[in-house]
Amino acid sequence: MISYVGCSAGLLKSVVFSGAPTLAVWGGAGGLALVHFTDWRLILDFVPYINGKFKTED
């Protein structure tokens, strides 16, 4: 366990958990930007429901 001098575990835990929603939003926005600015079809081929919409009959 990482310990910081003069910092209690409860305080460190509350600081980490208070930033979790912000990190989740930034991660979601980064993921959407990745899909938008890259070859989105290549990435969305791994999503089961959306993958069925792009099937072509040969």
The 8 nearest C-alpha neighbors of each residue, nearest first, counted from 0:
[[1, 2, 3, 8, 11, 12, 7, 4],
 [0, 2, 3, 8, 4, 11, 6, 7],
 [3, 1, 0, 4, 6, 8, 7, 5],
 [2, 4, 6, 5, 1, 7, 8, 11],
 [3, 5, 6, 2, 7, 1, 8, 11],
 [4, 6, 3, 7, 2, 8, 10, 11],
 [7, 5, 3, 4, 8, 10, 11, 2],
 [6, 8, 10, 9, 11, 5, 3, 2],
 [7, 9, 11, 10, 12, 6, 2, 13],
 [10, 8, 12, 7, 11, 13, 6, 14],
 [11, 9, 13, 12, 7, 8, 14, 6],
 [10, 12, 8, 14, 9, 13, 15, 7],
 [11, 13, 9, 15, 10, 14, 8, 16],
 [14, 12, 16, 10, 15, 11, 17, 9],
 [13, 15, 11, 17, 12, 16, 10, 18],
 [16, 14, 12, 13, 18, 17, 11, 19],
 [17, 15, 19, 13, 18, 14, 12, 20],
 [16, 18, 14, 15, 19, 13, 20, 21],
 [17, 19, 16, 21, 15, 20, 22, 14],
 [18, 20, 22, 16, 21, 17, 23, 15],
 [21, 19, 23, 22, 18, 24, 17, 16],
 [20, 22, 24, 23, 18, 19, 25, 17],
 [21, 23, 25, 19, 20, 24, 26, 18],
 [22, 24, 20, 26, 21, 25, 27, 19],
 [25, 23, 27, 21, 26, 22, 28, 20],
 [26, 24, 28, 22, 27, 23, 29, 21],
 [27, 25, 29, 23, 24, 28, 22, 30],
 [28, 26, 30, 24, 29, 25, 23, 31],
 [27, 29, 25, 31, 30, 26, 24, 32],
 [30, 28, 32, 26, 27, 31, 25, 33],
 [29, 31, 33, 27, 32, 28, 26, 34],
 [30, 32, 28, 34, 33, 29, 35, 27],
 [31, 33, 35, 29, 30, 34, 36, 28],
 [34, 32, 30, 31, 36, 35, 37, 29],
 [33, 35, 39, 31, 32, 37, 36, 30],
 [36, 34, 32, 33, 37, 31, 39, 38],
 [35, 37, 33, 34, 32, 38, 39, 31],
 [38, 36, 39, 34, 35, 33, 32, 42],
 [37, 39, 41, 40, 42, 36, 34, 35],
 [40, 38, 34, 42, 41, 37, 43, 35],
 [39, 41, 43, 42, 38, 44, 34, 53],
 [42, 40, 39, 44, 38, 43, 45, 37],
 [41, 43, 39, 40, 44, 45, 34, 38],
 [44, 42, 40, 45, 46, 41, 39, 50],
 [43, 45, 50, 41, 42, 46, 40, 49],
 [44, 46, 43, 47, 42, 50, 41, 49],
 [47, 45, 43, 44, 49, 50, 48, 42],
 [46, 48, 50, 49, 45, 51, 44, 43],
 [49, 47, 50, 51, 46, 52, 45, 44],
 [48, 50, 51, 52, 46, 47, 43, 44],
 [49, 51, 44, 47, 52, 48, 46, 53],
 [52, 50, 49, 53, 54, 48, 47, 44],
 [51, 53, 49, 50, 54, 48, 55, 47],
 [54, 52, 51, 50, 55, 49, 44, 40],
 [55, 53, 51, 52, 56, 50, 57, 49],
 [56, 54, 57, 53, 52, 51, 50, 44],
 [55, 57, 54, 53, 52, 51, 50, 44],
 [56, 55, 54, 53, 51, 52, 50, 44]]
